[in-house]
Amino acid sequence: MDVVEVVRLLVLLLFIALLVIMVTRRLKIPYTLGLVIVGFFISFLGRITVFHLTPDLVLFVFLPALLFEGSWSISWPLLRKNWLAVFLLAVPGLLLALVLIALPLYYLTALSLPEAFLLAAILSPTDPVAVLGLFRQLNVHADLSMIVEGESLFNDGVAGVVYQIFLALVLVALQGQTLSLGQTIGQSLWILLLQAGGGVLTGLVCGWLMSRFMARVTDHLIVITISLVTAYGVYLLADSLHFSGILAVIIAALIMGNYSRDHGLSEQVQSVVDDFWGVIAFLANAMLFLLVGGQLDPQELFTVRQPVPLIVVALLAIIAVLVARFVMVLVLPRRLSAIPGLRLRSWRFIIFLSGLRGALSLALVLALPLNVPNRSLLLIATYSVVFFTLLVQGFGVQHSLRLLPRVRETKKDLGAVDS
């Protein structure tokens, strides 16, 4: 690897990212929409050959930063208030969506059943970065915003564990082993308990210890360094123990973010740390979208390397994700808020549109071992879903929020919250 060439490439990509965020801010659209569009056009300019997104690079460099930033700013009181809707979307809703996405792909494409479920797990986590900025700009009701953000927080963890289960099954099948139904269920339950339980426990212990340490300092440089060490250290620790690094980082960041707001950190230091992680998340998103675009080959969309063309698989994946999201929203209770009288059908529509896929789905598919069957097909299908949801649903949310005033925060709502 030529270090000078890699540095040149990174500087060029950062400059492109800078132009993207300047243009999107002027147009008042989320920067992730701009990144996915620019990444798509970069794919037509030729593949980037001096730098490759390896699975380890995605897992150990990009993923911890994205997870920590998304969990750091979550408000525990608001999350606890809206726990039912968040739970229904993130756990039973996600498992239902997993089946609704995987079965059509299995029956209508050349994917095996474990591969179809693996792709469904990759496409399950939502990424609300593109809509949360709009929520803040338009003063969307805090409960609605928390439902969308809380769902993303926990379905990231659930999807990460499910991803590990089906990846293990795919690799077992690749080795020529056949498992009975009982063995498959038993191995899946063992991976679930080990990954989820261990990841949560690791996150709880490390998050509590680092929170107590962080509460004793007031220098923003030290606080930032503590948070950075925690984001990557917890992930590495959990991974070395064969636990879920995704869940470990999410739980640790959730504890640290809320503890720091309640015990000790000044508003000024809190603001500096928030800004730091905002920059880190932007850089991680930018590098992922642009590098993926630079390593995609659009010609693959028009070649039949599978019994079913790649473009058909991509279209089926998009349709399945939309149908699954619609069904997920139907499982929500009629009353989505603790505030009396708020039974807003418009909330369901916004929650449906807010099911965007983004950097985490790309990170998971790029983290697949290179020997996974149909890896290029899974990559193209994932990128197609991410591109469609960010572009179509992202703009749909933007226009819908302006047309649905009932999703906005009002003085009456604020008074109800205070009471």
N, C-alpha and C positions, 0 to 999 in steps of 0.2 A: 504494500500500500504506500503510495507516494503521499507523504504528510503534507507537502506544500499544495498538491492538487486538492487534497481533502479540505484544507483550510480555505482555498480559493472557492471551492464549491459551497462550503458553509457560509462564507461571506456573501456569495451571490444569492443563496437562498434566503439569508437574513435580509438582504436588500429587497428582494422580491416580497418577503413578508412585510417589510416596512411599508412598501408601496401599497400592498393589499389593505393593511389596517388603516392607512391614511385615506384611501379611496372609500373603504366601507364606512368609516366614521363620517365622512362627508355625505355619503348617501344614506346614512342612518340605517344600515343593515348590519347584522352580526358578522364579525370577521371570519367565522368558520364557513359561511356561505361563499365569501370571496376566495378563501383558501381552497375549497373543493373545486371551484370553477377553474382557478389558475392551475391547480394540480392536474386537472383533466387536460387542459391545453398543453401543459408541459409534456404529457405522455405522447403527444404527437410530434414532439421535437426530437425524439430519440432517447434511448435508454441512458441513464446515468451509469457509467461503468467504473468510475474511480471510487465509488462508495456503495456499499450494499447494506440494506436493512436486514441484519441477521436476527434470528429469533432471540438470542441472548441480549442483543442491543435493545430490542423493543421491550423485553421483559424487565431488564435491570436498569435501563436508563430512562426510557419514556414513561413506562407504566406507573412507577411509584410517584413521580411528580404529578401526573394527571389525577391519580387517586387522592393524594394528600390534599391538593388544592380544592378538589370538589367536596371534600368532607370537612375541611378546616372551618368554613364559614357557616355550617349548618347550625341553626338555633335549636337547642334541645327542648325548650318549652313549647315552641311552635310544632316541633316534630312530635312531641308527646301528645299535643292537642289533636293532631290529625293522624294519629297512629293507625287507625282502622283503615282509612283509604290507602295510606302508604303500604301497609301490610298486605292488603288485598291485591294491590297492583304488583308489589315486589316479590311476593312468594306464590300464592295460588294462581294469581293472574299470569305471572311469568311462566310457571309450569304448564298452564293451559296453553299459553302462546307457543311454548316449546313444541308441544304436540301438534298444534295447528299449523306450524311452519314446517315441521319435519315430515309429516305424513304425505302431504302433496309432493314434496321434493323426492321422497322415496318412491312413490308410485308413478310419478310422471317423468322422472329423470333416471340417469344411470347411476346415481348415488346409492350406495348400500345404506341399510338402516342406521348403523352407527355413524356413517359419514353425514347422513341427512340430519341426525340429531346434533352432531358436532357443529354443522353449519347453523342450525337453529340456535344453539347455545351462543355462537359467535354473534348472531344477529339480535339476541335478546336484550342486552343492556342498552338502555337509553342514554342519550347524552344531551342534556338540556342547555348546554352552554349557549347555543344559538338563540334560545328563547328567553333565558333568564335576564339577559340585558334588556330585552324589550319589556319584560315584566316590570323591571325597575323604572324604565323610562316612562311607561304609561300608568304607573301606580296601580298595578294589578293587585287584587286582594291578597294579603299576606298568606291566608290559608291556602288559596289556590296555588300560589307560588311554592309553598312548602310541600304540597302534595306532589307536584312535579319534581321538585328538587329531591325530596325524600325518597320518592320512588327510584330515581336514578341512583341515589346513594346505596340503597340496599339491593336493588336488582343487579348492580355491578358485582356485589359480593356473591349473591346467589348464582348469577350467570357464570362467574369465575369458577365456582365449585362444580357446577354442572359441566362446564367446559372441560375441566380436568377429568371428570368421570368418563365422558364420551371420547375424549382423546385417548385415555387408557384403553378403552374398548377397541378403538380403531387400531391402536398399536398392537394389541393382543391378536387381533384378526390378521394383521400384517405379518405376524410371526408364524401364521399357519395354525394357531391354536383355535379350538372351538369350545365355547363355553355353553353349558346348559342354561336354561332359564333361571334355575335356582342359583347357579354359580354367578351368572350375570347380575342378578339382584343382590346377592351377598357381597360381591366385589364392589358394586356401586354404593351400597349402604356403608361399607367400610371406608371407601374413599370419602364419602359425604361426611361421616362422623370425624374422620381424621382431619380432613382439610378444613371443614367448617369449625368444628370444636376447637381444634388447635389454633386456627387463625384468630378466632374470637378471643381465646384465652391469652394468646401472645399480644394481641392489640390492647386488651384490657390492662395487663400487667405493665407493658412498656409505656402505654399512654399515661397511666397513673403516675408511674415513676418520673417520667420526663416532665409531666405537668407540675409535680411538686418541685422539681429542680428549676423549671422555668419561672415559677412564681417567686423565686428568690433573687432574680436578676432584673435589672431595669434597662440595661443597655440593649438597644434594638439589634445591634450586630450579633450579640451573643444569643438573643432570642431567635433570630433568623437562623443562626448556625445550629441551634438546638433543634429547631423544626426540620431543618434540612437533614441533619444526622438521623433524626427519628424516621423521616419518610423513607430513606434508603436503608437505614439500619434495621428497622422492623421488618421490612420486606425481605432483606437478606437473611435475617434470623429465622423468620417463618419458613422461607424456602429451604434453608439448610435442614430444618426439622421435618420437611415434607408436609408442612401445613399450608393453608391458603395465604399467600402473601397479600393478595387483594383484600381479603377480609381484615387481616392484621393491620394494614395501613389505614383502611377506612375507620376501624374502631379506634385506633390510636389517635388519628387526626380529629375525630369527633370529640373524644375526651379532652384532648389538648386545647382545641379551639374554644370549647365551652368553659373549661376550667380557667383558661387565660382571661376570658372576658369577665368572669365572676370573681377571680381572686388575683388581683395584683397588677396586671398589665394596664398601663395607662392607655387612654384613647389614642394618643399620638403613636406609641409603640405598636399598638394593635393595627393602626392604619398603615404603618410602614411594613409590617409583616404581611398584611393583606395585599398591599401593592406588590411586594416581592413575589408572592405566590401567583398573583395575577400575571406577572411578566413571565414567570417560569411556565405557567400553563399555556400562555400564548406561544412561547417559543417551542414547547413540546408539540402543541397542535400544528404549528406552522411547519416544523421539520417533518412530522409524520405525513401530513397531507402532501407536501411538496415532494418529499422523497418517494412516496408511494407513486405519485404521478410520474416521477422521473424514471421509475422502474417498471411501470406497466407497459405492455405492448398492445396497442389498440387492434393490431392485426389479428390477435387471437380471437377477438370477437367475431371474426368473419371466417374462421377456420373450423372445420368439424373434426376435432380431436376426440370427441366423445360421441356415443350414439345419438345424443341430443346436443345440438349446438350450444355453445356457451351463452349466447345471447338469450336463448329460450330459458335456460336455467336462471339467468339473471332476472328475466321478466317474471318468472314463477316465484322467485324469492321475494321480489318487490310486492307482488299481489298477496302472497302468503303473509308477509309482515303486516300489510295494511289490514287484512281480514282479521288476523290475530289481535292486532291493536284494538280494532273495533269491538271484538268480543270481550277483550280484557276490560274495556271501559264499562261494558254492560254489567259486570259483576259488582261494580261499586254500589254502595247503598244510595238511596235517593237523597239522603241528607249527607252532604260532604263536609259540613262545617259544624262546629260547636255553637255557632251563632244562631239564635232562634230565627226561623223564617227563611234561612238561606237554602232553598232547594232549587238550585239554578241549573236548568238544562244546558245553558251556555257553558257551564264549567266542564261538563262532560265533553263537549265539542273541543274546547281548548286542550283538555287533557289528551284527547285523541290526536289532535294535531301536534302536540308537544312530544310525541313519541319518536323523536329524531334519533338516528344512529350516527355515531361520530368516531372520535379518536379511539375509544376503548375497543369497539368492534374491529377497527383496523389493526390495533395492537394485538388483539387475540389471534386474528387470522395470520398476521405476520409472524407471530410467535410459534406457529405450527412447525414441527420438525420437517426438514426438507424431504424426508422419505414418506410423508403422509400421502396416500393415494389421492389423486384429483386435487392436489394443493392449488394449482393455478386456477382451477375452476372455482374453488372456494374463495380465492382471492378476488377474482373478477365479480362473482356474485355479491360478495361483501361490499366491494367498492361501488357497485351499481346501486345497492340499497342505500348506502351512505350518501352517495351523490343525489339520488332521488329524494330521500327524506329531507336532507338539508336544503335542497333547492326548492322542491315543490312544497313540502310541509312547512319549511322555514318561512317562505314568503306567505304561505297560507295563514300561519299564525300571526304574522305582522299585520295583514289586512283584517283578519278576524278580530283582533284585539281592538282595532279602531272602530269596528262596526258593532261591537258588543259591549256597551257601557256597563252592563250589569256585572262584568267581571272585575270592575275597578273598585278600589277602596273608596268608601264614602265616610263622611263624618259620622253618620249613623252607625256604620259598622265599627268605626274606631271607638265610639262610645260604648257599643255592646261589648267590645273586647275589654275595655277598661273596667267595665262593671263586672 
